[in-house]
Amino acid sequence: MRVLISGFEAFGGRDINPTALIIEALEQKQISYPTTIKVDHVLLPVTFEMAFEVLQRKIESYNPDVVIAFGLARREAIELETVAINHIDAKIQDNSGIKPQNQMINPDGPPSFIATLPVQGIEGVLKNAGIPVKISNDAGSFVCNYLFYRLMETNQETFRLCGFIHVPLIPEQAGPEDPSLPLSEIHRAVSLILHYIDY
Ligand code: PCA
């Protein structure tokens, strides 16, 4: 089984994106996973123009069975996204400086797509391991939701399992009011997810 994991560069004036640190940790073999699966990774730009292009290029060359895209959000738990919506409404500029608002991703596309990753199972595994986790039906209306929608749309006719997971800020970057989760817990979650999907 081949698994592709994506993360995003920093954006929105923050200098760290914990999902870029997931990619770094995979590269440095700091996240364990069963030897029966192969894992590759890709770091994506936070731009509407290029994020999905870079991911899809990697999907075509690597031909994964599972694609798990990670992004940062100001949330209290690891949130397993279930619904990608056909809508863009940026509240901040992307890394190319654009802020598209109140637009459809694809005027000819359906209103939404549902993740094919086994989110219920993943939720159970993370919960048992004491990691804060939730199933979410709101991936936002910025680059993450955009990437998620295009990922699901483009891979509809394949057997590929695809999904999107938001992770919280890490304590080092969180303000006093911000919820956060240590990077070691985020790494542990990725490892548990990789063990779980190898069934
Ligand atoms: N989070 C943003 C885009 C990149 C990222 O890591 C989002 O939730 O849309």
Residues whose N, C-alpha, C, O or C-beta is under 5 A from the ligand:
A	BS01	PCA	F8 E9 V46 G71 L72 A73 A139 G140 F142 V143 C144 N145
